[in-house]
Amino acid sequence: MANIVIGTAGHIDHGKTTLIKALTGIETDTTKEEKKRGMSINLGFAYLDLKNGMRVGIVDVPGHEKFIKNMVAGLPGINLVLLVIDAQEGIMPQTKEHIDILTLLGIRDFLIVLTKVDTVDPDLKELVVDDIRDQLKETPLADAEIIETDAVTGTGIPELLERIQTHAENISETTQNGQARINVDRVFSVKGFGTVITGTLLDGPIKVGTELHLYPEGKKVRVRNIQVHETDVEEAFPGQRTALNLANLSKDEIQRGDVLSISDKLHDTWMLDVKIKCLPEVENGIGLWDRVRLLIGTREVMARTVPLGAEWIAPGTEGFLQLRLEEQVAVKERDHFILRAYSPMETIAGGEVLDVAPSKHRRFKVEVLESLKAKEEGSTEEIIADFMTNKKQPFTTAKELADYLGTAQNELTEILAEMVTENQLIQTKVGYLTSVSYAKLEEQASAIIDEYHKKFRLRQGIPTEEFRSRLRKNLSDKEITALLQLLTENQLIKSANDKLALAEFTVTFNKYQEAAQAKIEKMLADSGYTPVKKEDLEVLDKNAPEVLEAMNGDRVIFLTHEFVILKKVYQEAIDLIKKYIAEHQQMTLGDFRDMTQSSRKASMLILEYLDKENVTKRVENYRVLGEKGK
């Protein structure tokens, strides 16, 4: 008889744990933290005895986004999935991600369990069911049966048990002629027994007394005792949730993510050749050297992607990758896995392993397979240029290049310096750019600023922060700073008053705007050291509002969003302060008020702005010169 494992999946608070308790009487939220937070954090396990005598294992996988890796860890070996959906809420974003993960891992047998049906109006329930069908029509769950339940009242629970039994009877026996393997998902100690691990048994049977190999540590361990569904057994079979009591092994010597196997031929590998399917909603697809999270077995490992046979794997398509891992893993061909983006942590693809020990020459397969020979015979300079041209991120550090080439950074110093001299690369404080990449960034930056100039012809330029926000999707803040420095050095842009403009751009007023400017300047000049309210200036002329904004930082200073002063007067105030402090070492608010013959409020507005600009610095009740005032 087949050994069946059922998994539950669904959004947080949709009732997975409560449903399992109604089916089995077992509480899978066992830790204090899980009970306190009201959600599953780690994998929960239970078992169910069916009327036909079959005992079915159940894995309650976490529903919260933060615990997706725990969910994936529970899926290897699962035969049937109960997709749990709250009748009050319907399909949620987390539900969709769970469906993506399940299908990417090759699971095709589903039952949709609608929970809490007795808490909603029948008409609303029907609307939810229609919406579920509509949202799942393009997925492997399009024809999955929907079972309506309420774990509190017992509605639908008998019917669900019948459907589970029917599915269990139709699941074929797992092959038992392989070499047993377990991906460790939990490790704990039992007083009087020692170290115990749990996991789903894969590939072949295992008996008490069997010697296993621990990966990646390489240590040999012996099985002292086996439990399946809390019952001691002499032998466990593929597909069963299994607990192994291991002899001569402390709890600290094994951890979640490790692998136990009868075979001594598993590879601890740094690279994997894989075939993947990229999800349609992944905006940028998967490109060269993207940093991703590989979830395989019960491990999460950071990796870099190298597309094989194509420049990138487009959204909604399949393709081949080589994964360059940051930690070793022990896996087998045809193992399924999930790829999640490094940040934000979203599922982007899934697939299966084709080669667990690819040849090292494959590390240089960057574009199409037909170009492999040319790349292998190419110089280091050509490989660097090709790598940098095809990766998504324009900036590349020397460490990235060393990691990609499998060499030491100091061995690249001379080569990179020569490429800079030959204008193949541009060196910055945050990394290198190819000339082609810089040209693209230059074009992008020019387009952003030019678009702003055309939209706001009387403004001095785009605010620097707004410009940065337009580039943050592909560049870090440090990289944007480096780019701005290059653009300025190459005289493409100019910067003033925290605004960026194209080098040749100037604000030009027509005769009507010039008249408005004259009115504004006269009022401010007449007011002297007494700031004028913005609203009083804007009523001087119909063109005054946009002209005043264009003058900001150039002819006038906005001390606050409300008060304005003539820039010439502002500079005179700075000169007075510097002279006074040079003679008296410090200055009070009253001293400045007396010098300018202005009010206390006006003096305070000017001095607080100077403090903010670091021209002055307040110390208790007096001021000294700040860094910009010295």
N, C-alpha and C positions, 0 to 999 in steps of 0.2 A: 504494500500500500504506500502511496506517495507521501512524503513528508512535506506538509504544506505550511508556508509562512505567509501571513497576511499583514499588510502594512496599512496604517491609517494616515491620511494626509489631509490638509486643509488649513484654513486661516485660523489664527489664534482666537480662542473663545467660541469656536463653532461647535464645540461639544465632542471632540474626539475622545478625550479621557473619560468623560461621563458615559459615552456610548460603550466604550470597552468595559467599563464597570458593569453596565446593564447586561452586556452579553456574557461576561465571565465571572463577575463578582470580585474582580481583582482591581485594586487601585494602582494605576501606573505612575501617578505623580507621587513619588515616595519621599523626596527630600523636603526638608523644612522650607528651603528657598522656593521650591516649586509650589508648595501649598500656600506659602505666603503671597507669592506673586500671582497665583491662579493660572499658571501656564506651565507647559512642559518645557524643561530646559534640556535635560538629557533624554536619551532613549528610554522609553518605558516598555516593559515586557509583560506579557500575560499569555495564557493559553486557554483554549476552548475545546471542550469535549462535545463532539457532535453526536446526534442520535445513531449514526451508523457506526459509532465506535472510533472514528478518527479523532485524533487530538491535533488541533491546529494551533500553531504558534502565532502570536500577534505582537507586532512592533508598533508602538505608538510614537510616531516621530514628531519632533517639535514643530509648531506652526509659526512661531515668531520669526521675522526676517533675520534677527541676530543669530538664530540657531539653525540656519539652513545647513551648515556643514554637519551638524548632528543629524539632521534629516537624511542627508545623502549617505551618511555612515550607516544608517539603518536599512538602506534599500537593497544592497547585494543579497541575493538569495530569495527575494520576495516573489511570490507567485501571483498574488491577487492584491489589489489595492482598493480600499474603501475610501473614496473621495468624499469627505464630510463637508456639507454645505449647510449653513444656518438658514432656515426658512425665513427668518426675519431680515436677513441681510443679502442673501444670494452670493454670487461669485464676487470675491474681493481680489485686489491686486496680488495678495499673497497666494490665493488659490491658483491664479493663473501661473505664477512662478512654479508652484508645486507641480502643476500639470506639465509645464515645460520640462522640469527636471525628470519627472517620471517617464515621459515619453522619450526623452533623450537617452535615458538609461535602458531603453528597450522594453519597458513594461507595457503590455498591451491588454491585460485582463483587468477590468475595472467594474466596480459597482458604485454608483453614486448614491450616497446616503444623505437624504434631506432630514435634518434634525430640527427639534423644537417645533414640530408642525402643529402641536396642540396650543401653541401660544400665538398663532397668527390667524387672521381671518381667512377663510377658504378662498375667497376671491384673490386676496393678496398672494396666497400660496401658489395659486395657478399662474399668476403673473411671474412669480419667481421661477417656477418650473419652465415657463415659456422662455424666459430670459436665459436660463441655464442652457436649454437646447440651442438657442440662437448663438450663444457665445461659444459653445462647444462643437458647433456643426463642422468646423474645419479641422477638428482634432481627432485623435484615435478614440475619444470618448463620445463621438457623435451618436453612436447607437447603444451606448451603455445604459443599462437599466437603472431607473431611479426608484429607490425604496424610501417611502415616507415613514419617518420614525419620530418618536418622542421618548427619550430615555427615562424621563421622570414618570410619565404616565404608563409607559410600556407599549405605547402604540407602535406597531410595525416591527417590534423586536422579533416575534416568532417568524414573521415573513422573511426578515433579514437572515435569520439563522438557517432557514430553508434554502435561501439563495446561496449562502456561503457553502452549505453542504453540497449543493448541485455543482458549484464551481470546483470544489475540492475533489469531487469524484471524477471530474473531467480533466484534471491536471495530470499530465503524464509523469511517470516515475523519473526522478533525477538520476542521471548516470552515476554509477558507483564504482567505476573502474579506474578513476583517476587517483592522484595522490592528494590526500586530504590537506586542506588549507583553511585557515581561519584568519580573518582580519579582526584584530583585537579592538573591541569597542568599549569595554569596561575592564578595570583592574581593581581588585580589592583584596583585603586579607580577612580570613575567617579564623578566629581563635581556635587553636588546636589542629588546624588543617594547613594554614599557610596561604600562599598566593593562589588566587582564583581569577581566571579571565573569562569573559563571555564574548560570543560572536556567533555568526551564522556559519555553519560548516559547509564548505564548498569542495567540489571536485571528487571527493572520495570519502570512504568511511574511516573511522578512527576508533581504536580500542584502548582499554585501560592497559597501561604498561608501554604504550607506544612511545618511541623516541621521536621528538620533534626538533626541527631547526628553527631558531628564533632569528628573524630578520628585522632590522639590518645588523643587529649586534653579532650574529654568527654563532651564538652559544647554543649548545644542545641541552634540551630539557626533557623530562619524562612525565608522562601523564599518570598521575597518581589515582585520580578519580574523575568520573564523568557524570554530569547531571543533564538531563533533558526534561524541561518543564518541571523542575524541582524534584525529579525522581532519579535515584541512582541507577545507572545502566552500565553494562559492560562494553557496549559499542554504540556509537552515534553515527548517523547517516547523513549524506548531503541534503541540504535544505532544512536541517533541524537547527533551532536555536539551542546552543550548546554552552555549558559551563565546564571548564576544565580546571581541576586542581593540579597544580604543577609542582613537582618535587625539585628541591635544590635550586630554587629561584626566589629571590626576595621581591617584594612588591616594587621596590625602587629600580629593579633591573628590567622591568618591562612596562610599557606604557601604551595607551590608546594609540592606534595607528600602526603598531608593530604587526608583523605577520608571523604566524606559526604554520609550519608545513612539514609533512613527512619528507618532501623532496629537499635535497641539498643542492638543487640546480637552479633555484630561483636567482635572478640577477638583482643585485643592488645597483641600480642604474642612475645615471645623471641625465640621460636623454631617452626620449620615447618618440618613435614614429607613429603617428595616429591619423585616423580619418575622423573628421568632425562634421557636424551640421551646425551652422551659425543661425541663431534665431533671427527671424525677420525684423524684429523691432530694434536690433542692435545697430544704431545709427551709422557707426564708422566701420562695421565689419571687424575683421581680425587681420592685423597687418604685421609687418616685420618688427620683431623685438617688443611687441606689446607685453607688458607685465600682467600676468593673470594668476588667478588662484586655481590650482588643480585640486579637485576633490575626487579622490580615487580610493576605493576601499574605505577605510576609516581615517585616512590621512588628508590633511590639507597642506599643500606644498606650493610655494611660489615658483613660477616658471616664466620663461620668455618664449614667445612664439616665433617660429620661422616657417612661413608658408612654403610649400613645395609645389613646384609646377605652376605657380601663379604669384602675382605681386601681393595679393591679399585674398582673404576669403570674404566674399560679399555677403551682406545680410540675406538670410533665407536660402543660402546655397551650401553645398557640401564641398569639402576640399581636404587636402592633405597638409599636415603640419609636422614639424619636428619641435618637440617641447624641450627646452633647455632648463633643467630643474636646479633649484637652489639647495635642495636636499635630496639625498638618495631615496628611492622607493623600491620595494620588491613587489612586482606585479607580474601578470601573465598576459600573453597575447589574448585578445578578445575580451579582456576586462573592460567594462564600461566606466566612464568617468564624466564629470561635469567641469566646465570652465566657467569661472566667475571673474568679472572685471576686478582689477585691483582696487579701484575707487571710482565711482561708488560701487559697493559690493552687490552687483546685479548679475544674474545668470545670463551668459552670452552664448554658450555653445555646449555641446556634449558629443560624445562619440565613443570609439573603441580603440584599444591599443592594437597596432599591427606588428610592431617590432619593439621588443624590450631592450635590445642591444644593438642599435644601429651603428654603422661604421662611422668613425670620426670624420671621414671626409664629407659626410653629409651635413656637417655644421655650416658649410659654405653654400648650401643650396638656398639661394635667396629668391630668385625669380622662377623661371620655368625650368623643368627638368632638362630640356634640350640644351640649356646653357651651362649645365653642370661642368662639362669638360673644360669649357673656356674659363670658368671661375676657378677650377682647381689649378689650371695652368697659369692663371693671372698672377700679377705681382701683388704684394701686400697693399701697395697704394691703390691698385684697382679694386681690390676686395673692400678696402676701407671706403672708397668713394661710392662703390655700389651699395654697400650696407647703409651708409648715411643718406644716400639719395632716396632709398626706398622705404626707410623707416618713417613712421608717422611723425614722431617728434623731431623737429628741425635741429635742436641742439643735442650734441652727443659728447659725453665726457670721455676722457682717456680711459677711465675704468671700464665704461661700457664697451669700448673698443677692445680692451685687453680681455675682458670676459668673453666677448664674441669670438675673438681670434684664438683664445686659449693661450695667451702669452702674458708676460709680465709688462706692467706699464712702462718701466724704464727702458724696455726694448723698443718701445714705440716712439720714444721722445724724439729721436733724430728723424725718423720717417715723417712724423707729424710736423716738425719744424720745417722740413724741406717742402712739404705740401703747402704750408702757409706761405713760404717764400715764393713758390710757383703759382700763388693765387688760386690753388685748388680748394684750400680751406681758409676760413677766417677764424682766428682764435679770440675768444672772449674769456671773461672771468668765470663764466659758468659752463664753458664747454666750447666745442668747435661747431662751425657751420660750413656746409659746402657753399660755394659761390652760387650754385643754382638755388639752394634753399634760401639763401639770403635775398636773392633777387625776387623770389616769390613773397617773402615776408615784406620786403620793401614795397612791392606792388600792392600787397594787402593793406599795409599801413597808409600808403598814399591814398588809396581808395577810401579808407575810413575817414581820413582827415578832409579830403576833397569833398566828400559827400556832406560833411558837416559845414564846410565853408559855403557850399551852394544852398544849404538849408537856412543857415544863419549868416548872411553876408556881412552884417555889422558887428559880429562878435569876433574877438581877437583870435579865437581858436577853440578847439574842442577841449573841455576839461580833461586833465591828464588821467583822472580816475575813470572817467567814462571811456577813454581810449583803452586803458588797461582792461576794463571789463569786457571789451569787445574781443580781446585776445586771450582771455584766461581759459578758454575752452581747450586750447592746444599748448599754451605756454604757462610756465610758472611765473610768479611775480619777479623773481630774480632774472629769469630769462627775458622778460619784457623790459626790465631795466637795462640789460645788456643790449637788447635790440635798440632801445631809445638812444643809447650812447652811440651805437654805430650809425644810426640815422642822422644824428646831430653831427658827428664827425664827418660824415659824407655830405653834409650840407643839404640834406633833403628836407629837414624840418628845423624849426626854431622853437624855443620854449621861453615863455615869459608869463609871470603871474599865475603859475600852475595851469597854463594852457598851452596846447600844442598847435602849431600852424605849419603849413607848407612854407618853405623858405621864401618863395616869391610872393606869398600872400600879403596883402595890405588891406586895411579897412578904408574904404573911400566913401565920403559923404557927398550927397548931391546938395544943391543950394538950399533946399528946404531943411535938410538935416543939419547943414552947417549953421543955419539960423537958429535951430533948436540948441545946438551945441553952444553957441554964443550966449544964449539966454541962461543956460545952465551954469556956464563958467562965470558969468557976471554975478548971478545970485550967490554962488559959492564964494567968489572973491569978496563980495560985499560982506558976507557972513564971517569971513576970516577964520579964526580958531573955534568958532561955534559951529559944530556939525549941523547940517540941514537934513530934515526928514526926506526920504526918498519920494514920498507921496507929494510933498510940496514942490519938488522939482519936476515931477511928471505932469503936473497940471499946467506947466508953463507953455507947452506946445504939444500939438497932437503927435509930433514925431519924437517928443522928449523921452518917452519910455524906452524905445529901442536904441536911441542915441545914447542915453545914460548908461545902458547896459554895455554898449560898445566902448564907452569911455572908461569902464571899470578897469582899474589897474594901469591904465595908460595916462589919462588926464585927471581921473578922480580915484579916491580910495573909499571903499565901503568899510567903515569901521565896524558896523554890524549890518544885518540884513535891512536895517531901518535907517541908519544914519550915514551920511556921506560928507566927505571933506575934499577940497581941491588938493590934488597931489602936490602942487607947488607949495601950498601952505603946510601940508603934512611934512614935506622935506625940510621946510624952514623950522618946524617944531623939533625935528630930529637935531638940526644944527644947534638950536638954542640949548637943548638938553645936553648935548655932548660938551658944549662950551661951559655950561654951568657945573656939570659934574667934574669936569677937568679942574675947575677952580675950587670946588667945595667937596669933592669926593662922593657926594650923595645929594639927592634931591627929594623933597616931599611933594605931595599933591598940591599943597598950598603954594610952594615955591613956583611950580609950573603955572598955576592959576595966576599968580601975580605977574609972572613974566609975560604971559599971553593976554592978560587982562580979560580973561574969559570966566565963565561960571564954573562952579565946582563940578557940575554934571558934565559940561563940555570937556573939561580937563580930564575927568575920569574916563570918558569914552576914548579919548586919544591915548592916554597912558595904558589903559587895559589892552588896546590893540597893539601898542608897541611892546607890551609884555608878551603878548601872544606871538608876535613876530621875532621875539628874542632880541629886540633892539635895546630894551631895558629889562631889568630884572627887579622884581619887588622883594625887598628884605624888610620884614616887619612893616613899619609905617613909612619907609623911604625907598628910593630906587637908586640902583647903580646901573652901569652899562651892561647889557647882555652881550653875547658873543657877536651878534651882528652889529652892535653899536660900537664896538671897540675899534 
